[in-house]
Amino acid sequence: MKPAAVFAPDLQQDSDAALARAVAAGDRRALAVLMKRYNQLLFRTARSVLKNDADAEDAVQDAWLHAWRAMGNFRAEAKLSTWLVRIAVNESLGRLRVARRSADVIPLDTTGGGLEPSAPEANMQQPESERPESVAERGELRRILEERIDGLPEAFRSVFVLRAVQDMSVDEVAACLGLPEATVRTRHFRARAMLRDALAREIDVAVADAFSFAGERCDRISARVLARLDGG
C-alpha cells in the first residue's frame, strides 16, 4: 500500500504533472482531483468502445485503479490525459474481448474501406432555449445521435468521440490511439459522413409523419363539421 502523503490543500490549481507526482506518492486527494478533471474524457473513451454506460463506468473505475498503481511509471514527456486515455482504451478493449470471447476484436488501427466521404460537414448545434419542451427535444436528439454514434464501426467510433465529442486535437487523438494523424483525419471525416447518412434516413422517416393528421384530430374536425351541418 502506498504511504499517505501531505501536499498543499489547494490541489485544484495544481498542474497534471504535480498531481501525478502526488498520486505516485500516495495522495488520494490528488487522485480525486484528477478523477474530477478527467472522468468525462475517460467515460466517453470507454463508452465509445463498449457502447454501454454501465460497462463504461466499470471500465473507467478499473482504469483509474490501474493508473493509481502505475502512476509512478508516468513520465511527463507525454500528456497525462493521453496516458490515461490509453489505459481506458486498453481496459475497454480487454472487456470487449472477454465479452466476445471467440469473436475477433477490430483493432483501432485497422483501416476501414468502402466508405465514400459525403458533403461538407453539417452544423449540429443544439437549441439555446431552456424551456421544458426544448430540453425534452434536445434530450431526444441526443438519444438519437448517441444511438447513431454507437452504430459506427469500432475503428471509427473512438476517433469520432475523442475528436468531435471530446474536442481533442488531431495530434492528441493520434497519440491516444496510436494512429497516424492522417488516419485520424480520414476516420473522423468518414464517421461524420456515416452519421449524416444515418441521421438523414432518420429525418426522412420523421418527415413522412410530420404534422400527422389521421386519428383523433381527423375525427374531431369531421365531427365538428357534421355537427355544424346538423345545426343548420
Secondary structure by P-SEA (a helix, b strand, c coil): cccccccccccccccaaaaaaaaaaccaaaaaaaaaacaaaaaaaaaaacccaaaaaaaaaaaaaaaaaacccccccccaaaaaaaaaaaaaaaaaaaaacccccccccccccccccccccccccccccccaaaaaaaaaaaaaaaaaaaacccccaaaaaacccccccaaaaaaaacccaaaaaaaaaaaaaaaaaaaaaaaaaaaaaccccccaaaaaaaaaaaaaaaac
